[in-house]
């Protein structure tokens, strides 16, 4: 954990956000191969992660909300694995855990940074799979809730995942990638009655259920310099598109400009962001954008409002830089990222990048 250069607040949140990130069966867990379970628990799930209440050193995490995706697979009787990815955090922190499938529930056991967790239970209630648990101690704690539906099920009401429309178009595996996960780590699924409504393990360019959109799909805008491909949602317009730059805006939503750039650089993305903003308690957000390992932070945009600055490196000497300029102060921008990130999600995280030779 210490090698990750998050601030204390975001690091604490990241541990929690990744609590279920990479679940693998431990050899010492007892087997119960005769137990029966509902096969409807298996398959691909998508939904929302929330920290509803927190205290002590975690008190500032209360209210954090993020999208998450999970594949559940039984590998030995009623025991198996869950691969769950939290948007912006990926699947990097939890390395050991076991999933046990019951009639209407999935129970996880394991450790997070050496701290044991027991019986974190996802319960099936109608079409939803829900989990509620408290992590920490009586003074330093966070109450976590995760609500999932099978990928492709309709969402309505007050709680709708930010990337819902994106998922309907591009499918489960694409969302795993966008959120920072690795589709190659998804456990294999086989047999009847599996919920794979928006999933395919084959690369199918474009269309519902595909693992990844194509750079030149008909509904995407390609920058004049050939570096960027984006899906231009309703309300956004292109305000600059030439050899020198590419920008879009959505003035009705308070987004004054989204500026895209990519260039040669040997600098680490996080180091570049710290150099831009300084390291004085700034809050960082971690994303994956088309293979670029990215860090973003909210800063003041002098004379205008606020700007979410993102830098990402692809490990081969290329740097992605995106400025998301909007009305309002930094707290408003931060609230959007943590509570209603749909605009940022679609304008930034679904960007595709061809560096150009």
C-alpha positions as CSV (number, residue, x, y, z in Angstrom):
1,X,0.0,0.0,0.0
2,X,2.7,2.5,0.9
3,X,4.1,2.5,-2.6
4,X,0.8,3.8,-3.9
5,X,1.1,7.6,-3.8
6,X,-2.5,8.4,-2.9
7,X,-3.3,10.8,-0.1
8,X,-4.4,9.3,3.1
9,X,-8.1,9.9,2.4
10,X,-8.1,8.4,-1.1
11,X,-5.8,5.5,0.0
12,X,-8.3,4.6,2.7
13,X,-11.1,4.8,0.2
14,X,-9.1,2.7,-2.3
15,X,-8.6,-0.1,0.2
16,X,-12.4,-0.2,0.6
17,X,-13.3,0.3,-3.0
18,X,-11.1,-2.7,-3.9
19,X,-12.3,-4.9,-1.1
20,X,-13.7,-7.4,-3.5
21,X,-11.3,-6.7,-6.4
22,X,-9.6,-10.1,-7.0
23,X,-11.1,-13.0,-5.2
24,X,-9.4,-16.4,-5.5
25,X,-10.0,-19.6,-3.6
26,X,-7.6,-20.4,-0.8
27,X,-6.4,-24.0,-0.6
28,X,-7.1,-24.3,3.1
29,X,-10.8,-23.5,2.8
30,X,-13.0,-26.5,3.5
31,X,-15.0,-27.8,0.5
32,X,-18.6,-28.6,0.4
33,X,-19.1,-30.0,-3.0
34,X,-22.5,-31.4,-2.2
35,X,-24.1,-28.0,-1.3
36,X,-26.7,-26.7,-3.7
37,X,-26.8,-23.1,-4.9
38,X,-28.7,-21.0,-7.4
39,X,-27.0,-20.8,-10.7
40,X,-28.6,-17.5,-11.2
41,X,-25.9,-16.1,-8.9
42,X,-23.3,-16.8,-11.5
43,X,-22.5,-14.5,-14.4
44,X,-21.9,-10.8,-14.8
45,X,-23.2,-8.1,-12.5
46,X,-23.1,-4.3,-12.6
47,X,-24.0,-1.7,-10.1
48,X,-23.1,0.9,-7.5
49,X,-20.7,1.0,-4.6
50,X,-21.4,3.4,-1.7
51,X,-19.8,4.5,1.6
52,X,-23.0,5.5,3.4
53,X,-21.4,6.3,6.8
54,X,-17.9,6.7,8.2
55,X,-16.1,7.9,11.3
56,X,-12.7,8.5,12.7
57,X,-9.9,8.5,10.2
58,X,-12.4,7.6,7.5
59,X,-15.0,10.3,8.3
60,X,-14.4,12.3,5.0
61,X,-15.2,9.2,2.9
62,X,-18.9,9.3,3.8
63,X,-21.0,9.7,0.6
64,X,-18.4,8.4,-1.9
65,X,-20.2,6.6,-4.7
66,X,-18.7,4.7,-7.7
67,X,-19.7,2.2,-10.4
68,X,-18.6,-1.4,-10.0
69,X,-18.7,-4.6,-12.1
70,X,-18.4,-8.3,-10.9
71,X,-18.2,-11.7,-12.5
72,X,-19.1,-14.6,-10.2
73,X,-18.0,-18.1,-11.1
74,X,-18.2,-21.5,-9.2
75,X,-15.0,-23.5,-9.8
76,X,-15.3,-26.4,-7.4
77,X,-18.7,-27.4,-6.1
78,X,-20.3,-24.4,-4.5
79,X,-16.9,-22.7,-4.0
80,X,-15.4,-20.3,-6.5
81,X,-14.2,-16.8,-7.3
82,X,-15.6,-13.3,-7.8
83,X,-13.7,-10.8,-9.9
84,X,-15.0,-7.3,-9.0
85,X,-13.6,-4.0,-10.3
86,X,-14.3,-0.6,-8.8
87,X,-14.2,2.3,-11.2
88,X,-10.9,4.2,-10.9
89,X,-9.4,1.7,-8.5
90,X,-9.4,-1.5,-10.6
91,X,-8.5,-4.8,-9.0
92,X,-5.1,-4.2,-7.4
93,X,-5.4,-4.3,-3.7
94,X,-7.2,-7.6,-2.6
95,X,-5.1,-10.6,-3.3
96,X,-6.7,-13.4,-1.3
97,X,-10.3,-14.4,-0.8
98,X,-12.8,-17.2,-1.3
99,X,-16.4,-17.1,-2.5
100,X,-19.0,-19.6,-1.3
101,X,-22.3,-19.8,-3.2
102,X,-25.6,-20.5,-1.4
103,X,-29.2,-20.7,-2.4
104,X,-29.6,-17.0,-2.6
105,X,-26.3,-15.5,-1.5
106,X,-22.6,-15.2,-2.1
107,X,-20.3,-15.1,1.0
108,X,-16.8,-13.7,0.8
109,X,-14.0,-14.4,3.3
110,X,-10.4,-13.3,3.1
111,X,-8.0,-10.5,4.1
112,X,-7.4,-6.9,3.1
113,X,-3.9,-5.7,3.9
114,X,-3.6,-8.4,6.5
115,X,-6.9,-7.6,8.2
116,X,-9.3,-10.5,8.1
117,X,-12.8,-10.1,6.8
118,X,-15.5,-12.8,7.5
119,X,-18.9,-13.3,6.0
120,X,-19.2,-10.3,3.7
121,X,-22.5,-11.5,2.2
122,X,-24.1,-10.6,-1.1
123,X,-27.8,-11.5,-0.8
124,X,-30.2,-11.9,-3.7
125,X,-33.4,-9.8,-3.3
126,X,-35.5,-10.1,-6.4
127,X,-33.4,-8.9,-9.3
128,X,-30.8,-7.3,-7.1
129,X,-27.7,-8.6,-5.4
130,X,-26.9,-6.5,-2.3
131,X,-24.2,-6.3,0.3
132,X,-24.0,-4.2,3.5
133,X,-21.1,-4.4,5.9
134,X,-18.9,-2.3,8.3
135,X,-15.2,-2.3,7.8
136,X,-12.8,-1.1,10.5
137,X,-13.1,-0.6,14.2
138,X,-15.6,1.0,16.5
139,X,-13.9,4.4,16.1
140,X,-12.4,4.2,12.6
141,X,-15.0,2.6,10.4
142,X,-16.9,2.8,7.1
143,X,-20.3,1.3,6.3
144,X,-20.3,0.0,2.8
145,X,-23.2,-0.9,0.5
146,X,-23.0,-2.5,-2.9
147,X,-26.1,-3.0,-5.1
148,X,-25.8,-5.0,-8.3
149,X,-28.1,-6.2,-11.1
150,X,-27.2,-8.6,-13.9
151,X,-25.4,-6.7,-16.6
152,X,-28.1,-5.6,-19.1
153,X,-31.0,-5.4,-16.6
154,X,-32.8,-2.1,-16.5
155,X,-32.1,0.5,-13.9
156,X,-34.5,3.1,-12.7
157,X,-35.2,5.3,-9.7
158,X,-32.7,7.4,-7.8
159,X,-29.7,5.0,-8.1
160,X,-28.6,4.4,-11.6
161,X,-24.9,3.6,-12.4
162,X,-23.1,6.4,-14.2
163,X,-22.0,4.2,-17.0
164,X,-25.3,2.4,-17.6
165,X,-25.9,3.8,-21.1
166,X,-22.3,3.0,-22.1
167,X,-22.7,-0.6,-20.8
168,X,-25.8,-1.1,-22.9
169,X,-23.9,-0.1,-26.0
170,X,-20.5,-1.6,-25.5
171,X,-21.0,-4.5,-23.0
172,X,-19.6,-5.9,-19.8
173,X,-16.0,-6.6,-20.8
174,X,-15.5,-3.1,-22.2
175,X,-16.7,-1.7,-18.9
176,X,-14.2,-3.9,-17.0
177,X,-11.4,-2.4,-19.2
178,X,-12.6,1.2,-18.8
179,X,-12.8,0.8,-15.0
180,X,-9.2,-0.3,-14.8
181,X,-9.7,-4.1,-14.7
182,X,-8.2,-6.8,-16.9
183,X,-10.6,-8.9,-19.0
184,X,-7.9,-11.6,-19.1
185,X,-8.5,-12.1,-15.4
186,X,-12.2,-12.8,-15.7
187,X,-12.9,-16.4,-14.5
188,X,-14.3,-18.7,-17.2
189,X,-18.0,-19.5,-17.2
190,X,-19.7,-22.5,-18.7
191,X,-23.0,-24.4,-18.5
192,X,-26.7,-23.5,-18.7
193,X,-28.6,-20.6,-17.1
194,X,-25.8,-18.2,-17.0
195,X,-26.5,-14.4,-17.0
196,X,-24.3,-13.1,-19.8
197,X,-26.8,-10.8,-21.4
198,X,-24.3,-8.1,-22.4
199,X,-21.1,-10.2,-22.4
200,X,-19.0,-11.9,-25.0
201,X,-15.5,-13.3,-24.7
202,X,-14.9,-12.6,-28.4
203,X,-13.7,-9.3,-29.8
204,X,-16.7,-8.0,-31.8
205,X,-16.2,-4.4,-33.1
206,X,-19.1,-2.1,-32.2
207,X,-22.6,-2.9,-31.2
208,X,-24.3,-4.2,-28.0
209,X,-22.3,-6.8,-26.1
210,X,-19.0,-6.0,-27.8
211,X,-15.9,-6.0,-25.7
212,X,-14.6,-2.8,-27.1
213,X,-15.8,-0.1,-29.5
214,X,-13.9,0.5,-32.7
215,X,-11.9,3.7,-33.1
216,X,-13.8,4.6,-36.2
217,X,-17.3,3.4,-35.2
218,X,-20.0,5.5,-36.9
219,X,-21.2,7.1,-33.7
220,X,-17.8,8.4,-32.7
221,X,-16.0,11.6,-33.5
222,X,-12.3,11.4,-34.6
223,X,-10.0,14.3,-34.1
224,X,-8.5,16.0,-37.1
225,X,-5.0,15.0,-35.9
226,X,-6.1,11.4,-35.8
227,X,-5.2,10.9,-32.1
228,X,-8.6,10.7,-30.4
229,X,-11.9,9.0,-30.9
230,X,-14.9,9.9,-28.6
231,X,-18.6,9.2,-28.5
232,X,-20.2,12.7,-28.7
233,X,-23.2,12.5,-26.4
234,X,-26.3,14.8,-26.6
235,X,-25.5,18.3,-25.4
236,X,-21.9,18.2,-26.4
237,X,-20.5,20.0,-29.4
238,X,-17.1,20.1,-31.0
239,X,-15.6,23.6,-30.5
240,X,-12.2,22.9,-32.0
241,X,-10.9,20.2,-34.3
242,X,-7.8,20.9,-36.2
243,X,-4.1,19.9,-36.4
244,X,-3.3,21.9,-33.3
245,X,-6.0,20.7,-31.0
246,X,-9.3,18.9,-30.2
247,X,-12.0,20.3,-27.8
248,X,-15.6,19.6,-27.0
249,X,-18.1,21.4,-24.7
250,X,-21.5,21.1,-23.1
251,X,-22.4,24.6,-22.0
252,X,-25.9,23.7,-20.8
253,X,-24.3,21.3,-18.3
254,X,-21.6,23.8,-17.3
255,X,-18.8,22.1,-19.2
256,X,-16.9,24.9,-20.9
257,X,-14.3,22.8,-22.6
258,X,-12.8,19.3,-22.6
259,X,-9.3,19.5,-24.1
260,X,-7.4,16.5,-25.3
261,X,-3.7,16.1,-26.0
262,X,-1.2,13.2,-26.3
263,X,2.6,13.5,-26.7
264,X,5.9,11.9,-26.1
265,X,7.1,11.9,-22.5
266,X,9.1,9.7,-20.2
267,X,7.6,11.1,-17.1
268,X,5.3,9.1,-14.8
269,X,1.7,10.3,-14.9
270,X,1.4,10.8,-11.1
271,X,4.7,12.6,-10.9
272,X,3.5,14.9,-13.7
273,X,0.2,15.6,-11.9
274,X,2.0,16.4,-8.7
275,X,4.3,18.8,-10.6
276,X,1.2,20.5,-12.0
277,X,-0.7,20.8,-8.8
278,X,1.8,20.3,-5.9
279,X,1.5,17.6,-3.3
280,X,-0.1,19.6,-0.5
281,X,-2.9,17.4,0.5
282,X,-4.4,17.2,-3.0
283,X,-6.9,14.5,-3.7
284,X,-6.1,12.1,-6.6
285,X,-8.4,10.0,-8.6
286,X,-7.0,6.9,-10.5
287,X,-8.4,5.7,-13.8
288,X,-7.5,3.7,-16.9
289,X,-8.2,5.3,-20.3
290,X,-7.5,3.1,-23.3
291,X,-4.4,1.5,-21.8
292,X,-3.1,4.7,-20.2
293,X,-2.6,4.5,-16.4
294,X,-4.1,7.9,-15.4
295,X,-4.3,10.2,-12.3
296,X,-6.6,13.2,-12.1
297,X,-7.2,16.0,-9.6
298,X,-9.5,18.9,-9.3
299,X,-7.9,22.4,-9.5
300,X,-8.9,26.0,-9.7
301,X,-9.3,27.3,-13.3
302,X,-8.2,30.9,-12.8
303,X,-11.0,33.3,-14.0
304,X,-13.4,30.6,-15.0
305,X,-14.3,28.0,-12.4
306,X,-12.6,24.6,-11.9
307,X,-10.8,22.1,-14.0
308,X,-10.2,18.4,-13.6
309,X,-6.7,17.7,-14.9
310,X,-5.8,14.2,-16.0
311,X,-2.4,12.8,-16.9
312,X,-1.8,9.2,-18.1
313,X,1.2,7.3,-19.3
314,X,1.2,4.0,-21.3
315,X,4.6,2.8,-20.1
316,X,6.2,3.3,-23.5
317,X,7.0,7.0,-23.4
318,X,3.6,8.5,-24.2
319,X,1.6,10.9,-22.1
320,X,-2.2,11.5,-22.3
321,X,-3.4,14.9,-21.0
322,X,-7.1,15.9,-20.7
323,X,-8.5,19.1,-19.1
324,X,-12.2,19.0,-18.2
325,X,-13.1,22.7,-17.6
326,X,-16.4,23.5,-15.9
327,X,-18.3,26.1,-14.0
328,X,-18.4,26.1,-10.2
329,X,-15.7,25.7,-7.6
330,X,-13.4,22.8,-6.9
331,X,-15.9,21.3,-4.4
332,X,-18.6,21.2,-7.1
333,X,-16.2,19.4,-9.4
334,X,-15.2,16.9,-6.8
335,X,-18.9,16.3,-5.9
336,X,-19.5,15.5,-9.6
337,X,-16.7,13.0,-9.7
338,X,-17.8,11.2,-6.5
339,X,-21.6,11.3,-6.8
340,X,-22.6,11.8,-10.4
341,X,-19.7,11.3,-12.8
342,X,-21.7,10.5,-15.9
343,X,-20.5,13.6,-17.9
344,X,-16.8,13.0,-17.0
345,X,-17.2,9.3,-17.4
346,X,-18.4,9.5,-21.0
347,X,-16.3,12.5,-22.1
348,X,-13.0,11.3,-20.7
349,X,-12.9,7.7,-19.6
350,X,-14.4,6.3,-22.9
351,X,-11.8,8.1,-24.9
352,X,-9.7,6.0,-27.4
353,X,-6.2,7.1,-28.3
354,X,-4.1,6.4,-31.4
355,X,-0.8,8.1,-30.9
356,X,0.1,8.2,-34.5
357,X,3.4,7.3,-36.1
